[in-house]
Amino acid sequence: MAEEVLVKSKETYYRGKPISYLKTLSVRESAQFLPSRSRRSVLRHFEILERFIQRCEQTSSQNKKIRTHLRDLVVVPKLVGFTIGVYNGKTFNDVHLSAGMIGHRLGEFSLTRSKVTHGTAGIGATKGSKTEKK
């Protein structure tokens, strides 16, 4: 009596086109769906982006982490689904790329500045602790 129920996830769209369709397009063809600034960048540097996508596919097939210093790369539909370690100047922050990130740059998701948390004041730093020091 127990029947298997297939739960179909909702298909995601970007600018009216399903992500599965956009992934089949080449980098230059999928650039037409990007905002103008991102489109210009992709069309000028599509070779770098294609090389990076190829490297991502090879690295993920070997079950290794993908790490990069290329913070200025534009997220294109072929990169959706990858988890990429983006360098922030100190460490590699893992960024899982989703459909909402298309058109943005990798560096936007790996912040370089962190919130400063100061410790407590040391002995002699305040007027009250100066008298305790003597």
C-alpha positions as CSV (number, residue, x, y, z in Angstrom):
1,M,0.0,0.0,0.0
2,A,2.9,2.4,0.5
3,E,3.4,4.2,-2.8
4,E,6.4,6.3,-3.7
5,V,5.5,9.9,-4.1
6,L,7.8,12.0,-6.3
7,V,8.2,15.5,-5.0
8,K,9.1,17.8,-7.9
9,S,10.9,20.9,-6.8
10,K,9.8,24.2,-8.3
11,E,11.8,25.1,-11.3
12,T,13.7,28.4,-11.0
13,Y,13.6,31.1,-13.7
14,Y,15.9,34.0,-14.6
15,R,14.4,36.7,-16.7
16,G,11.6,34.5,-17.9
17,K,13.8,31.6,-19.0
18,P,14.3,28.4,-16.9
19,I,17.7,27.8,-15.5
20,S,17.9,24.4,-17.1
21,Y,17.6,26.0,-20.5
22,L,20.1,28.8,-19.7
23,K,22.7,26.1,-18.6
24,T,22.6,24.6,-22.1
25,L,23.6,27.9,-23.8
26,S,27.2,28.9,-24.2
27,V,28.6,31.7,-22.1
28,R,28.3,34.3,-24.9
29,E,24.7,33.2,-25.7
30,S,23.6,33.4,-22.1
31,A,25.1,36.9,-21.8
32,Q,22.2,38.4,-23.6
33,F,20.0,37.8,-20.5
34,L,22.4,39.6,-18.1
35,P,22.2,43.3,-17.0
36,S,24.1,45.6,-19.3
37,R,27.3,46.1,-17.1
38,S,27.6,42.3,-16.5
39,R,26.9,41.6,-20.2
40,R,29.7,43.9,-21.3
41,S,32.1,42.3,-18.9
42,V,31.2,38.7,-19.9
43,L,31.4,39.5,-23.7
44,R,34.8,41.1,-23.2
45,H,36.3,38.3,-21.1
46,F,34.3,35.2,-22.1
47,E,37.5,33.1,-22.6
48,I,38.5,33.6,-19.0
49,L,35.0,32.6,-17.9
50,E,34.9,29.5,-20.1
51,R,38.3,28.4,-18.8
52,F,37.1,28.9,-15.2
53,I,33.8,26.9,-15.9
54,Q,35.9,24.1,-17.5
55,R,38.2,24.0,-14.4
56,C,35.2,24.0,-12.1
57,E,33.7,20.9,-13.8
58,Q,37.0,19.1,-13.7
59,T,37.7,19.9,-10.1
60,S,34.1,18.9,-9.0
61,S,34.4,15.6,-10.9
62,Q,37.5,14.8,-8.8
63,N,35.5,15.6,-5.6
64,K,37.9,18.5,-4.7
65,K,36.9,22.0,-3.4
66,I,36.9,24.7,-6.0
67,R,39.0,27.7,-4.8
68,T,39.7,31.0,-6.6
69,H,41.1,34.4,-6.2
70,L,39.1,35.7,-9.2
71,R,36.6,38.0,-7.3
72,D,35.7,39.9,-10.4
73,L,34.1,37.0,-12.3
74,V,30.5,37.4,-13.2
75,V,28.2,34.6,-12.1
76,V,26.7,33.0,-15.3
77,P,23.9,30.3,-15.4
78,K,26.5,27.5,-16.0
79,L,28.0,28.2,-12.6
80,V,24.7,27.8,-10.7
81,G,24.8,24.9,-8.3
82,F,28.6,25.0,-7.7
83,T,30.1,25.8,-4.3
84,I,33.2,27.9,-4.8
85,G,35.7,29.1,-2.2
86,V,36.3,32.8,-2.9
87,Y,39.4,34.4,-1.4
88,N,38.7,37.5,0.7
89,G,42.4,38.5,1.4
90,K,42.7,36.1,4.3
91,T,40.7,33.0,3.9
92,F,38.5,31.2,1.3
93,N,34.8,31.7,2.0
94,D,32.5,29.0,0.6
95,V,29.8,30.5,-1.7
96,H,27.0,28.3,-2.9
97,L,25.9,29.9,-6.2
98,S,22.1,30.1,-6.8
99,A,19.9,31.5,-9.5
100,G,19.5,34.8,-7.7
101,M,23.2,35.5,-7.9
102,I,23.3,35.5,-11.7
103,G,24.8,38.8,-13.0
104,H,26.6,39.6,-9.8
105,R,30.3,39.1,-9.2
106,L,31.9,36.5,-7.0
107,G,33.6,39.1,-4.7
108,E,30.2,40.5,-3.7
109,F,29.5,37.3,-1.7
110,S,32.9,37.0,0.1
111,L,33.2,40.2,2.2
112,T,36.7,41.5,2.8
113,R,36.0,43.5,5.9
114,S,34.7,42.1,9.1
115,K,33.0,43.7,12.1
116,V,35.6,44.9,14.6
117,T,35.0,43.6,18.1
118,H,37.1,45.2,20.7
119,G,38.1,43.5,24.0
120,T,37.8,45.0,27.4
121,A,40.1,47.9,28.4
122,G,43.4,46.9,29.9
123,I,44.9,48.0,33.3
124,G,45.7,51.7,33.2
125,A,43.5,52.4,30.2
126,T,40.8,54.2,32.2
127,K,40.9,56.6,35.2
128,G,39.5,54.0,37.5
129,S,42.0,51.4,36.7
130,K,44.9,53.8,37.0
131,T,44.4,54.0,40.8
132,E,44.3,50.2,41.1
133,K,47.6,50.0,39.3
134,K,49.5,52.0,42.0
